[in-house]
Amino acid sequence: MQHQSFSRPPAAKPVTIEVDGEPLGVVVPSAEGYRFLAVRFSAFALDGQTFGSVEEARSSIGAALHAEAPPG
């Protein structure tokens, strides 16, 4: 009896997005770019946004969170 094996195409892994050492979520490849999935409450406003690259996601998310942070 022969067994057929099916190979699964390699899946792109999520990339963690950290700001100031705190993991805020991950970006996953999508047809439009990289979609952000938030895991921290402070980043929920950005959940679902799509970015052109992982670097763009990191810088945009960092800038958005720093702009919202209360002075202190």
PyMOL Python script that loads the backbone (N, CA, C, O; Angstrom):
from pymol import cmd

cmd.read_pdbstr("""\
ATOM      1  N   MET A   1       0.840  -1.168   0.000  1.00  0.00           N
ATOM      2  CA  MET A   1       0.000   0.000   0.000  1.00  0.00           C
ATOM      3  C   MET A   1       0.889   1.236   0.000  1.00  0.00           C
ATOM      4  O   MET A   1       1.812   1.351   0.806  1.00  0.00           O
ATOM      5  N   GLN A   2       0.606   2.137  -0.892  1.00  0.00           N
ATOM      6  CA  GLN A   2       1.391   3.353  -0.976  1.00  0.00           C
ATOM      7  C   GLN A   2       0.685   4.483  -0.242  1.00  0.00           C
ATOM      8  O   GLN A   2      -0.542   4.589  -0.247  1.00  0.00           O
ATOM      9  N   HIS A   3       1.486   5.311   0.379  1.00  0.00           N
ATOM     10  CA  HIS A   3       0.951   6.486   1.069  1.00  0.00           C
ATOM     11  C   HIS A   3       1.349   7.721   0.290  1.00  0.00           C
ATOM     12  O   HIS A   3       2.510   7.908  -0.073  1.00  0.00           O
ATOM     13  N   GLN A   4       0.395   8.528   0.050  1.00  0.00           N
ATOM     14  CA  GLN A   4       0.700   9.793  -0.615  1.00  0.00           C
ATOM     15  C   GLN A   4       1.045  10.827   0.439  1.00  0.00           C
ATOM     16  O   GLN A   4       0.426  10.897   1.501  1.00  0.00           O
ATOM     17  N   SER A   5       2.030  11.611   0.124  1.00  0.00           N
ATOM     18  CA  SER A   5       2.348  12.703   1.048  1.00  0.00           C
ATOM     19  C   SER A   5       2.140  14.022   0.316  1.00  0.00           C
ATOM     20  O   SER A   5       2.489  14.181  -0.854  1.00  0.00           O
ATOM     21  N   PHE A   6       1.579  14.923   1.027  1.00  0.00           N
ATOM     22  CA  PHE A   6       1.316  16.243   0.471  1.00  0.00           C
ATOM     23  C   PHE A   6       2.200  17.231   1.196  1.00  0.00           C
ATOM     24  O   PHE A   6       2.252  17.257   2.426  1.00  0.00           O
ATOM     25  N   SER A   7       2.882  18.030   0.435  1.00  0.00           N
ATOM     26  CA  SER A   7       3.700  19.047   1.089  1.00  0.00           C
ATOM     27  C   SER A   7       2.916  20.340   1.144  1.00  0.00           C
ATOM     28  O   SER A   7       2.228  20.721   0.198  1.00  0.00           O
ATOM     29  N   ARG A   8       3.037  20.975   2.238  1.00  0.00           N
ATOM     30  CA  ARG A   8       2.348  22.237   2.465  1.00  0.00           C
ATOM     31  C   ARG A   8       3.300  23.359   2.055  1.00  0.00           C
ATOM     32  O   ARG A   8       4.483  23.308   2.390  1.00  0.00           O
ATOM     33  N   PRO A   9       2.810  24.370   1.338  1.00  0.00           N
ATOM     34  CA  PRO A   9       3.698  25.480   0.981  1.00  0.00           C
ATOM     35  C   PRO A   9       4.171  26.191   2.245  1.00  0.00           C
ATOM     36  O   PRO A   9       3.439  26.262   3.232  1.00  0.00           O
ATOM     37  N   PRO A  10       5.381  26.710   2.215  1.00  0.00           N
ATOM     38  CA  PRO A  10       5.880  27.379   3.416  1.00  0.00           C
ATOM     39  C   PRO A  10       5.013  28.585   3.771  1.00  0.00           C
ATOM     40  O   PRO A  10       4.708  29.422   2.921  1.00  0.00           O
ATOM     41  N   ALA A  11       4.634  28.653   5.013  1.00  0.00           N
ATOM     42  CA  ALA A  11       3.805  29.760   5.484  1.00  0.00           C
ATOM     43  C   ALA A  11       4.704  30.824   6.094  1.00  0.00           C
ATOM     44  O   ALA A  11       5.657  30.517   6.809  1.00  0.00           O
ATOM     45  N   ALA A  12       4.394  32.045   5.810  1.00  0.00           N
ATOM     46  CA  ALA A  12       5.155  33.143   6.400  1.00  0.00           C
ATOM     47  C   ALA A  12       4.783  33.249   7.870  1.00  0.00           C
ATOM     48  O   ALA A  12       3.611  33.166   8.238  1.00  0.00           O
ATOM     49  N   LYS A  13       5.781  33.430   8.687  1.00  0.00           N
ATOM     50  CA  LYS A  13       5.548  33.500  10.128  1.00  0.00           C
ATOM     51  C   LYS A  13       5.248  34.927  10.552  1.00  0.00           C
ATOM     52  O   LYS A  13       5.740  35.875   9.942  1.00  0.00           O
ATOM     53  N   PRO A  14       4.450  35.082  11.585  1.00  0.00           N
ATOM     54  CA  PRO A  14       4.184  36.419  12.103  1.00  0.00           C
ATOM     55  C   PRO A  14       5.466  37.036  12.656  1.00  0.00           C
ATOM     56  O   PRO A  14       6.343  36.329  13.154  1.00  0.00           O
ATOM     57  N   VAL A  15       5.564  38.339  12.565  1.00  0.00           N
ATOM     58  CA  VAL A  15       6.709  39.075  13.090  1.00  0.00           C
ATOM     59  C   VAL A  15       6.217  39.939  14.244  1.00  0.00           C
ATOM     60  O   VAL A  15       5.269  40.710  14.097  1.00  0.00           O
ATOM     61  N   THR A  16       6.871  39.801  15.392  1.00  0.00           N
ATOM     62  CA  THR A  16       6.491  40.560  16.574  1.00  0.00           C
ATOM     63  C   THR A  16       6.848  42.025  16.410  1.00  0.00           C
ATOM     64  O   THR A  16       7.934  42.357  15.936  1.00  0.00           O
ATOM     65  N   ILE A  17       5.942  42.896  16.797  1.00  0.00           N
ATOM     66  CA  ILE A  17       6.177  44.335  16.797  1.00  0.00           C
ATOM     67  C   ILE A  17       6.318  44.786  18.241  1.00  0.00           C
ATOM     68  O   ILE A  17       5.387  44.657  19.036  1.00  0.00           O
ATOM     69  N   GLU A  18       7.485  45.315  18.573  1.00  0.00           N
ATOM     70  CA  GLU A  18       7.749  45.824  19.917  1.00  0.00           C
ATOM     71  C   GLU A  18       8.008  47.319  19.834  1.00  0.00           C
ATOM     72  O   GLU A  18       8.612  47.807  18.879  1.00  0.00           O
ATOM     73  N   VAL A  19       7.546  48.034  20.843  1.00  0.00           N
ATOM     74  CA  VAL A  19       7.828  49.457  20.975  1.00  0.00           C
ATOM     75  C   VAL A  19       8.358  49.658  22.385  1.00  0.00           C
ATOM     76  O   VAL A  19       7.703  49.296  23.362  1.00  0.00           O
ATOM     77  N   ASP A  20       9.544  50.234  22.484  1.00  0.00           N
ATOM     78  CA  ASP A  20      10.200  50.450  23.772  1.00  0.00           C
ATOM     79  C   ASP A  20      10.309  49.152  24.571  1.00  0.00           C
ATOM     80  O   ASP A  20      10.146  49.152  25.791  1.00  0.00           O
ATOM     81  N   GLY A  21      10.585  48.048  23.876  1.00  0.00           N
ATOM     82  CA  GLY A  21      10.784  46.765  24.522  1.00  0.00           C
ATOM     83  C   GLY A  21       9.513  46.030  24.901  1.00  0.00           C
ATOM     84  O   GLY A  21       9.582  44.935  25.459  1.00  0.00           O
ATOM     85  N   GLU A  22       8.348  46.607  24.612  1.00  0.00           N
ATOM     86  CA  GLU A  22       7.077  45.971  24.952  1.00  0.00           C
ATOM     87  C   GLU A  22       6.437  45.388  23.692  1.00  0.00           C
ATOM     88  O   GLU A  22       6.171  46.128  22.745  1.00  0.00           O
ATOM     89  N   PRO A  23       6.183  44.076  23.663  1.00  0.00           N
ATOM     90  CA  PRO A  23       5.495  43.496  22.507  1.00  0.00           C
ATOM     91  C   PRO A  23       4.050  43.977  22.458  1.00  0.00           C
ATOM     92  O   PRO A  23       3.302  43.851  23.427  1.00  0.00           O
ATOM     93  N   LEU A  24       3.675  44.529  21.309  1.00  0.00           N
ATOM     94  CA  LEU A  24       2.329  45.085  21.156  1.00  0.00           C
ATOM     95  C   LEU A  24       1.436  44.258  20.251  1.00  0.00           C
ATOM     96  O   LEU A  24       0.211  44.373  20.303  1.00  0.00           O
ATOM     97  N   GLY A  25       2.047  43.426  19.423  1.00  0.00           N
ATOM     98  CA  GLY A  25       1.286  42.620  18.492  1.00  0.00           C
ATOM     99  C   GLY A  25       2.202  41.995  17.467  1.00  0.00           C
ATOM    100  O   GLY A  25       3.420  41.957  17.643  1.00  0.00           O
ATOM    101  N   VAL A  26       1.612  41.509  16.406  1.00  0.00           N
ATOM    102  CA  VAL A  26       2.376  40.905  15.319  1.00  0.00           C
ATOM    103  C   VAL A  26       1.857  41.449  13.996  1.00  0.00           C
ATOM    104  O   VAL A  26       0.726  41.924  13.898  1.00  0.00           O
ATOM    105  N   VAL A  27       2.709  41.367  12.986  1.00  0.00           N
ATOM    106  CA  VAL A  27       2.252  41.622  11.623  1.00  0.00           C
ATOM    107  C   VAL A  27       2.329  40.301  10.873  1.00  0.00           C
ATOM    108  O   VAL A  27       3.269  39.522  11.029  1.00  0.00           O
ATOM    109  N   VAL A  28       1.319  40.080  10.061  1.00  0.00           N
ATOM    110  CA  VAL A  28       1.262  38.876   9.239  1.00  0.00           C
ATOM    111  C   VAL A  28       1.109  39.296   7.788  1.00  0.00           C
ATOM    112  O   VAL A  28       0.399  40.255   7.487  1.00  0.00           O
ATOM    113  N   PRO A  29       1.772  38.582   6.889  1.00  0.00           N
ATOM    114  CA  PRO A  29       1.648  38.933   5.474  1.00  0.00           C
ATOM    115  C   PRO A  29       0.209  38.782   4.998  1.00  0.00           C
ATOM    116  O   PRO A  29      -0.493  37.840   5.367  1.00  0.00           O
ATOM    117  N   SER A  30      -0.208  39.724   4.179  1.00  0.00           N
ATOM    118  CA  SER A  30      -1.527  39.657   3.551  1.00  0.00           C
ATOM    119  C   SER A  30      -1.368  40.092   2.105  1.00  0.00           C
ATOM    120  O   SER A  30      -0.283  40.508   1.698  1.00  0.00           O
ATOM    121  N   ALA A  31      -2.405  40.002   1.347  1.00  0.00           N
ATOM    122  CA  ALA A  31      -2.341  40.376  -0.067  1.00  0.00           C
ATOM    123  C   ALA A  31      -1.984  41.853  -0.246  1.00  0.00           C
ATOM    124  O   ALA A  31      -1.369  42.224  -1.246  1.00  0.00           O
ATOM    125  N   GLU A  32      -2.364  42.692   0.713  1.00  0.00           N
ATOM    126  CA  GLU A  32      -2.133  44.128   0.613  1.00  0.00           C
ATOM    127  C   GLU A  32      -0.815  44.573   1.241  1.00  0.00           C
ATOM    128  O   GLU A  32      -0.402  45.714   1.036  1.00  0.00           O
ATOM    129  N   GLY A  33      -0.151  43.718   1.989  1.00  0.00           N
ATOM    130  CA  GLY A  33       1.087  44.094   2.686  1.00  0.00           C
ATOM    131  C   GLY A  33       1.230  43.290   3.957  1.00  0.00           C
ATOM    132  O   GLY A  33       1.216  42.060   3.931  1.00  0.00           O
ATOM    133  N   TYR A  34       1.368  43.994   5.078  1.00  0.00           N
ATOM    134  CA  TYR A  34       1.497  43.343   6.382  1.00  0.00           C
ATOM    135  C   TYR A  34       0.407  43.875   7.309  1.00  0.00           C
ATOM    136  O   TYR A  34       0.333  45.075   7.575  1.00  0.00           O
ATOM    137  N   ARG A  35      -0.420  42.984   7.788  1.00  0.00           N
ATOM    138  CA  ARG A  35      -1.555  43.364   8.632  1.00  0.00           C
ATOM    139  C   ARG A  35      -1.160  43.233  10.097  1.00  0.00           C
ATOM    140  O   ARG A  35      -0.602  42.218  10.514  1.00  0.00           O
ATOM    141  N   PHE A  36      -1.454  44.267  10.868  1.00  0.00           N
ATOM    142  CA  PHE A  36      -1.117  44.305  12.285  1.00  0.00           C
ATOM    143  C   PHE A  36      -2.244  43.702  13.116  1.00  0.00           C
ATOM    144  O   PHE A  36      -3.414  44.038  12.932  1.00  0.00           O
ATOM    145  N   LEU A  37      -1.878  42.811  14.028  1.00  0.00           N
ATOM    146  CA  LEU A  37      -2.827  42.202  14.951  1.00  0.00           C
ATOM    147  C   LEU A  37      -2.366  42.544  16.362  1.00  0.00           C
ATOM    148  O   LEU A  37      -1.350  42.027  16.826  1.00  0.00           O
ATOM    149  N   ALA A  38      -3.092  43.392  17.032  1.00  0.00           N
ATOM    150  CA  ALA A  38      -2.712  43.871  18.358  1.00  0.00           C
ATOM    151  C   ALA A  38      -2.959  42.822  19.428  1.00  0.00           C
ATOM    152  O   ALA A  38      -3.924  42.061  19.358  1.00  0.00           O
ATOM    153  N   VAL A  39      -2.070  42.789  20.424  1.00  0.00           N
ATOM    154  CA  VAL A  39      -2.262  41.911  21.571  1.00  0.00           C
ATOM    155  C   VAL A  39      -2.262  42.697  22.881  1.00  0.00           C
ATOM    156  O   VAL A  39      -2.501  42.130  23.946  1.00  0.00           O
ATOM    157  N   ARG A  40      -1.996  43.988  22.805  1.00  0.00           N
ATOM    158  CA  ARG A  40      -2.013  44.854  23.986  1.00  0.00           C
ATOM    159  C   ARG A  40      -3.081  45.922  23.815  1.00  0.00           C
ATOM    160  O   ARG A  40      -3.314  46.425  22.716  1.00  0.00           O
ATOM    161  N   PHE A  41      -3.719  46.253  24.923  1.00  0.00           N
ATOM    162  CA  PHE A  41      -4.789  47.250  24.885  1.00  0.00           C
ATOM    163  C   PHE A  41      -4.312  48.570  24.290  1.00  0.00           C
ATOM    164  O   PHE A  41      -5.049  49.213  23.543  1.00  0.00           O
ATOM    165  N   SER A  42      -3.085  48.979  24.616  1.00  0.00           N
ATOM    166  CA  SER A  42      -2.569  50.264  24.135  1.00  0.00           C
ATOM    167  C   SER A  42      -2.453  50.325  22.616  1.00  0.00           C
ATOM    168  O   SER A  42      -2.352  51.415  22.053  1.00  0.00           O
ATOM    169  N   ALA A  43      -2.464  49.173  21.940  1.00  0.00           N
ATOM    170  CA  ALA A  43      -2.314  49.142  20.486  1.00  0.00           C
ATOM    171  C   ALA A  43      -3.603  48.754  19.764  1.00  0.00           C
ATOM    172  O   ALA A  43      -3.602  48.637  18.539  1.00  0.00           O
ATOM    173  N   PHE A  44      -4.697  48.553  20.489  1.00  0.00           N
ATOM    174  CA  PHE A  44      -5.942  48.105  19.856  1.00  0.00           C
ATOM    175  C   PHE A  44      -6.461  49.078  18.803  1.00  0.00           C
ATOM    176  O   PHE A  44      -7.113  48.653  17.849  1.00  0.00           O
ATOM    177  N   ALA A  45      -6.190  50.358  18.949  1.00  0.00           N
ATOM    178  CA  ALA A  45      -6.661  51.338  17.963  1.00  0.00           C
ATOM    179  C   ALA A  45      -6.030  51.102  16.591  1.00  0.00           C
ATOM    180  O   ALA A  45      -6.574  51.540  15.577  1.00  0.00           O
ATOM    181  N   LEU A  46      -4.892  50.417  16.553  1.00  0.00           N
ATOM    182  CA  LEU A  46      -4.179  50.163  15.304  1.00  0.00           C
ATOM    183  C   LEU A  46      -4.442  48.763  14.758  1.00  0.00           C
ATOM    184  O   LEU A  46      -3.956  48.419  13.680  1.00  0.00           O
ATOM    185  N   ASP A  47      -5.197  47.962  15.480  1.00  0.00           N
ATOM    186  CA  ASP A  47      -5.467  46.587  15.076  1.00  0.00           C
ATOM    187  C   ASP A  47      -6.108  46.541  13.697  1.00  0.00           C
ATOM    188  O   ASP A  47      -7.061  47.267  13.416  1.00  0.00           O
ATOM    189  N   GLY A  48      -5.575  45.683  12.847  1.00  0.00           N
ATOM    190  CA  GLY A  48      -6.137  45.495  11.514  1.00  0.00           C
ATOM    191  C   GLY A  48      -5.559  46.397  10.450  1.00  0.00           C
ATOM    192  O   GLY A  48      -5.839  46.200   9.267  1.00  0.00           O
ATOM    193  N   GLN A  49      -4.760  47.384  10.827  1.00  0.00           N
ATOM    194  CA  GLN A  49      -4.174  48.266   9.820  1.00  0.00           C
ATOM    195  C   GLN A  49      -3.143  47.500   8.996  1.00  0.00           C
ATOM    196  O   GLN A  49      -2.495  46.581   9.495  1.00  0.00           O
ATOM    197  N   THR A  50      -3.000  47.883   7.745  1.00  0.00           N
ATOM    198  CA  THR A  50      -2.068  47.235   6.841  1.00  0.00           C
ATOM    199  C   THR A  50      -0.936  48.200   6.506  1.00  0.00           C
ATOM    200  O   THR A  50      -1.155  49.392   6.291  1.00  0.00           O
ATOM    201  N   PHE A  51       0.277  47.655   6.469  1.00  0.00           N
ATOM    202  CA  PHE A  51       1.481  48.437   6.192  1.00  0.00           C
ATOM    203  C   PHE A  51       2.233  47.810   5.026  1.00  0.00           C
ATOM    204  O   PHE A  51       2.070  46.624   4.738  1.00  0.00           O
ATOM    205  N   GLY A  52       3.053  48.607   4.362  1.00  0.00           N
ATOM    206  CA  GLY A  52       3.801  48.138   3.203  1.00  0.00           C
ATOM    207  C   GLY A  52       4.958  47.220   3.541  1.00  0.00           C
ATOM    208  O   GLY A  52       5.370  46.412   2.709  1.00  0.00           O
ATOM    209  N   SER A  53       5.490  47.333   4.753  1.00  0.00           N
ATOM    210  CA  SER A  53       6.618  46.507   5.172  1.00  0.00           C
ATOM    211  C   SER A  53       6.606  46.369   6.691  1.00  0.00           C
ATOM    212  O   SER A  53       5.888  47.088   7.387  1.00  0.00           O
ATOM    213  N   VAL A  54       7.404  45.442   7.187  1.00  0.00           N
ATOM    214  CA  VAL A  54       7.525  45.265   8.634  1.00  0.00           C
ATOM    215  C   VAL A  54       8.128  46.522   9.259  1.00  0.00           C
ATOM    216  O   VAL A  54       7.692  46.955  10.325  1.00  0.00           O
ATOM    217  N   GLU A  55       9.118  47.102   8.607  1.00  0.00           N
ATOM    218  CA  GLU A  55       9.760  48.312   9.116  1.00  0.00           C
ATOM    219  C   GLU A  55       8.784  49.478   9.184  1.00  0.00           C
ATOM    220  O   GLU A  55       8.789  50.248  10.145  1.00  0.00           O
ATOM    221  N   GLU A  56       7.946  49.603   8.158  1.00  0.00           N
ATOM    222  CA  GLU A  56       6.933  50.663   8.166  1.00  0.00           C
ATOM    223  C   GLU A  56       5.950  50.454   9.318  1.00  0.00           C
ATOM    224  O   GLU A  56       5.538  51.412   9.972  1.00  0.00           O
ATOM    225  N   ALA A  57       5.585  49.211   9.557  1.00  0.00           N
ATOM    226  CA  ALA A  57       4.668  48.914  10.669  1.00  0.00           C
ATOM    227  C   ALA A  57       5.302  49.314  11.988  1.00  0.00           C
ATOM    228  O   ALA A  57       4.657  49.975  12.802  1.00  0.00           O
ATOM    229  N   ARG A  58       6.561  48.928  12.221  1.00  0.00           N
ATOM    230  CA  ARG A  58       7.240  49.264  13.477  1.00  0.00           C
ATOM    231  C   ARG A  58       7.294  50.770  13.696  1.00  0.00           C
ATOM    232  O   ARG A  58       6.952  51.262  14.772  1.00  0.00           O
ATOM    233  N   SER A  59       7.719  51.486  12.684  1.00  0.00           N
ATOM    234  CA  SER A  59       7.872  52.932  12.862  1.00  0.00           C
ATOM    235  C   SER A  59       6.523  53.634  12.994  1.00  0.00           C
ATOM    236  O   SER A  59       6.392  54.553  13.803  1.00  0.00           O
ATOM    237  N   SER A  60       5.533  53.232  12.232  1.00  0.00           N
ATOM    238  CA  SER A  60       4.216  53.864  12.303  1.00  0.00           C
ATOM    239  C   SER A  60       3.528  53.584  13.635  1.00  0.00           C
ATOM    240  O   SER A  60       2.928  54.481  14.227  1.00  0.00           O
ATOM    241  N   ILE A  61       3.614  52.356  14.098  1.00  0.00           N
ATOM    242  CA  ILE A  61       2.987  51.997  15.366  1.00  0.00           C
ATOM    243  C   ILE A  61       3.694  52.701  16.520  1.00  0.00           C
ATOM    244  O   ILE A  61       3.044  53.207  17.435  1.00  0.00           O
ATOM    245  N   GLY A  62       5.015  52.733  16.477  1.00  0.00           N
ATOM    246  CA  GLY A  62       5.777  53.444  17.507  1.00  0.00           C
ATOM    247  C   GLY A  62       5.436  54.922  17.541  1.00  0.00           C
ATOM    248  O   GLY A  62       5.227  55.492  18.612  1.00  0.00           O
ATOM    249  N   ALA A  63       5.379  55.546  16.366  1.00  0.00           N
ATOM    250  CA  ALA A  63       5.056  56.974  16.302  1.00  0.00           C
ATOM    251  C   ALA A  63       3.645  57.241  16.821  1.00  0.00           C
ATOM    252  O   ALA A  63       3.418  58.213  17.541  1.00  0.00           O
ATOM    253  N   ALA A  64       2.701  56.382  16.455  1.00  0.00           N
ATOM    254  CA  ALA A  64       1.312  56.570  16.899  1.00  0.00           C
ATOM    255  C   ALA A  64       1.205  56.434  18.415  1.00  0.00           C
ATOM    256  O   ALA A  64       0.502  57.216  19.054  1.00  0.00           O
ATOM    257  N   LEU A  65       1.884  55.461  18.993  1.00  0.00           N
ATOM    258  CA  LEU A  65       1.798  55.267  20.443  1.00  0.00           C
ATOM    259  C   LEU A  65       2.510  56.368  21.205  1.00  0.00           C
ATOM    260  O   LEU A  65       2.055  56.779  22.272  1.00  0.00           O
ATOM    261  N   HIS A  66       3.628  56.851  20.667  1.00  0.00           N
ATOM    262  CA  HIS A  66       4.327  57.950  21.341  1.00  0.00           C
ATOM    263  C   HIS A  66       3.531  59.247  21.250  1.00  0.00           C
ATOM    264  O   HIS A  66       3.599  60.081  22.153  1.00  0.00           O
ATOM    265  N   ALA A  67       2.783  59.422  20.173  1.00  0.00           N
ATOM    266  CA  ALA A  67       1.968  60.635  20.025  1.00  0.00           C
ATOM    267  C   ALA A  67       0.794  60.616  21.000  1.00  0.00           C
ATOM    268  O   ALA A  67       0.331  61.673  21.430  1.00  0.00           O
ATOM    269  N   GLU A  68       0.307  59.422  21.353  1.00  0.00           N
ATOM    270  CA  GLU A  68      -0.826  59.298  22.267  1.00  0.00           C
ATOM    271  C   GLU A  68      -0.403  59.294  23.730  1.00  0.00           C
ATOM    272  O   GLU A  68      -1.232  59.507  24.615  1.00  0.00           O
ATOM    273  N   ALA A  69       0.877  59.053  23.992  1.00  0.00           N
ATOM    274  CA  ALA A  69       1.345  58.934  25.378  1.00  0.00           C
ATOM    275  C   ALA A  69       1.243  60.267  26.075  1.00  0.00           C
ATOM    276  O   ALA A  69       1.631  61.293  25.516  1.00  0.00           O
ATOM    277  N   PRO A  70       0.715  60.269  27.312  1.00  0.00           N
ATOM    278  CA  PRO A  70       0.628  61.528  28.053  1.00  0.00           C
ATOM    279  C   PRO A  70       2.013  62.008  28.459  1.00  0.00           C
ATOM    280  O   PRO A  70       2.867  61.184  28.787  1.00  0.00           O
ATOM    281  N   PRO A  71       2.263  63.311  28.449  1.00  0.00           N
ATOM    282  CA  PRO A  71       3.579  63.801  28.836  1.00  0.00           C
ATOM    283  C   PRO A  71       3.856  63.427  30.275  1.00  0.00           C
ATOM    284  O   PRO A  71       2.969  63.439  31.128  1.00  0.00           O
ATOM    285  N   GLY A  72       5.097  63.099  30.520  1.00  0.00           N
ATOM    286  CA  GLY A  72       5.357  62.722  31.881  1.00  0.00           C
ATOM    287  C   GLY A  72       6.751  62.500  32.105  1.00  0.00           C
ATOM    288  O   GLY A  72       7.152  62.168  33.221  1.00  0.00           O
TER     289      GLY A  72
END
""", "prot")
cmd.dss("prot")
cmd.show_as("cartoon", "prot")
cmd.util.cbc("prot")
cmd.orient("prot")
